[in-house]
Amino acid sequence: MTLTQLEEQVPALKEYTKNMPEDIRNRCTVRTHPAGSIIHQKDMELGYFGIVVLGENRVINEFENGNVYMIEGNKAIDFIGEVTILARMERTSVTIEAVTDNVVAYISRRDAERWLAEDMNILRLTARHTAFKLYRSSYNNWAKLFYPPSYLLLDYMVRYGRQNGMDSAHPPKAITVGRTRQMLQEEIGVNVKTLNRTIRQLKEEGFFDLCKGKLTFSKEQYRAAMDWLEAAKDKLLFLLFNRGNSADV
């Protein structure tokens, strides 16, 4: 597949590529990364820049002790390698894994640096994406420091339901969270024993069912989880506020 064919398939891509120099366009290649594959590995030398045109991926960080934590999940249209290039670093800082099949348009890093220097439109779009990821991370990640596992899991479930149409005019009868236990552990940020214990507890309380080991919930369970989160948030913020005031005394 060529870049032009990809633009015809996904017209929104043209907003990103409309000012791409013709010689760079001619050198652009399109590649599909199957679900579950690694798009790029942490600490590898970055030699390319990619635009994710179709698919969903997740950004994870691996540590020397073997622990893996998910930083964020991204859906097309998105970029590959933009942070490393904008930071003028040689090597990648994270691992990116395809959650679904990812179709990516690639150009060399050298071509990308030239394009970013010449085209204010693509520079603005990459900068906006980078700023949005930073904002989202800063806004959401603090919750993992203060909220209990039950809150984190139900919050994840509600966000997953919202992303998959549960708030639409014609919601599905049920939604199954297409994540393994390991992926849930990495994305929520709790260890596997705590996650399994929390799943058992919340299932017994009726917030979801299990279908082949995966979380499945109806519209009614989704609403119940939202109500629980709202009440829990107010209670937890009250406790944190009073704890902070006690520490100041």
QUITACOR-V381152 format. One record per residue. N is the residue number from 1. RES is the residue in three letters. OMEGA is omega as a letter, one per 40 degrees, with the letter a starting at -180 (NA if undefined). Layout:
# QUITACOR-V381152
N & RES & OMEGA
N & RES & OMEGA
This chain:
# QUITACOR-V381152
1 & MET & i
2 & THR & i
3 & LEU & i
4 & THR & i
5 & GLN & i
6 & LEU & i
7 & GLU & i
8 & GLU & i
9 & GLN & a
10 & VAL & a
11 & PRO & a
12 & ALA & i
13 & LEU & a
14 & LYS & i
15 & GLU & a
16 & TYR & a
17 & THR & a
18 & LYS & i
19 & ASN & a
20 & MET & i
21 & PRO & a
22 & GLU & a
23 & ASP & i
24 & ILE & i
25 & ARG & a
26 & ASN & i
27 & ARG & a
28 & CYS & i
29 & THR & a
30 & VAL & a
31 & ARG & i
32 & THR & i
33 & HIS & a
34 & PRO & i
35 & ALA & i
36 & GLY & a
37 & SER & i
38 & ILE & i
39 & ILE & i
40 & HIS & a
41 & GLN & i
42 & LYS & i
43 & ASP & i
44 & MET & i
45 & GLU & a
46 & LEU & i
47 & GLY & a
48 & TYR & i
49 & PHE & a
50 & GLY & i
51 & ILE & i
52 & VAL & a
53 & VAL & i
54 & LEU & i
55 & GLY & a
56 & GLU & i
57 & ASN & i
58 & ARG & a
59 & VAL & a
60 & ILE & i
61 & ASN & a
62 & GLU & a
63 & PHE & a
64 & GLU & i
65 & ASN & i
66 & GLY & i
67 & ASN & i
68 & VAL & i
69 & TYR & i
70 & MET & i
71 & ILE & a
72 & GLU & i
73 & GLY & a
74 & ASN & i
75 & LYS & i
76 & ALA & e
77 & ILE & a
78 & ASP & a
79 & PHE & i
80 & ILE & i
81 & GLY & a
82 & GLU & a
83 & VAL & i
84 & THR & a
85 & ILE & a
86 & LEU & i
87 & ALA & a
88 & ARG & i
89 & MET & a
90 & GLU & a
91 & ARG & a
92 & THR & a
93 & SER & a
94 & VAL & i
95 & THR & i
96 & ILE & a
97 & GLU & i
98 & ALA & i
99 & VAL & i
100 & THR & i
101 & ASP & i
102 & ASN & i
103 & VAL & a
104 & VAL & i
105 & ALA & a
106 & TYR & i
107 & ILE & a
108 & SER & i
109 & ARG & i
110 & ARG & i
111 & ASP & a
112 & ALA & a
113 & GLU & i
114 & ARG & a
115 & TRP & i
116 & LEU & i
117 & ALA & a
118 & GLU & a
119 & ASP & a
120 & MET & a
121 & ASN & a
122 & ILE & i
123 & LEU & i
124 & ARG & a
125 & LEU & i
126 & THR & i
127 & ALA & i
128 & ARG & i
129 & HIS & a
130 & THR & i
131 & ALA & i
132 & PHE & i
133 & LYS & i
134 & LEU & i
135 & TYR & a
136 & ARG & i
137 & SER & a
138 & SER & a
139 & TYR & a
140 & ASN & a
141 & ASN & i
142 & TRP & a
143 & ALA & a
144 & LYS & a
145 & LEU & a
146 & PHE & a
147 & TYR & i
148 & PRO & a
149 & PRO & a
150 & SER & i
151 & TYR & a
152 & LEU & a
153 & LEU & i
154 & LEU & i
155 & ASP & i
156 & TYR & a
157 & MET & a
158 & VAL & i
159 & ARG & i
160 & TYR & i
161 & GLY & i
162 & ARG & a
163 & GLN & a
164 & ASN & i
165 & GLY & a
166 & MET & i
167 & ASP & a
168 & SER & a
169 & ALA & i
170 & HIS & a
171 & PRO & i
172 & PRO & i
173 & LYS & i
174 & ALA & i
175 & ILE & i
176 & THR & i
177 & VAL & a
178 & GLY & a
179 & ARG & i
180 & THR & i
181 & ARG & i
182 & GLN & i
183 & MET & i
184 & LEU & i
185 & GLN & a
186 & GLU & a
187 & GLU & a
188 & ILE & i
189 & GLY & i
190 & VAL & a
191 & ASN & a
192 & VAL & i
193 & LYS & i
194 & THR & i
195 & LEU & a
196 & ASN & i
197 & ARG & a
198 & THR & i
199 & ILE & i
200 & ARG & a
201 & GLN & a
202 & LEU & i
203 & LYS & i
204 & GLU & i
205 & GLU & i
206 & GLY & a
207 & PHE & i
208 & PHE & i
209 & ASP & i
210 & LEU & i
211 & CYS & a
212 & LYS & i
213 & GLY & a
214 & LYS & a
215 & LEU & i
216 & THR & a
217 & PHE & i
218 & SER & i
219 & LYS & a
220 & GLU & i
221 & GLN & i
222 & TYR & i
223 & ARG & i
224 & ALA & i
225 & ALA & i
226 & MET & i
227 & ASP & i
228 & TRP & a
229 & LEU & a
230 & GLU & i
231 & ALA & a
232 & ALA & a
233 & LYS & i
234 & ASP & a
235 & LYS & a
236 & LEU & i
237 & LEU & i
238 & PHE & i
239 & LEU & i
240 & LEU & i
241 & PHE & a
242 & ASN & i
243 & ARG & i
244 & GLY & i
245 & ASN & i
246 & SER & a
247 & ALA & a
248 & ASP & a
249 & VAL & NA
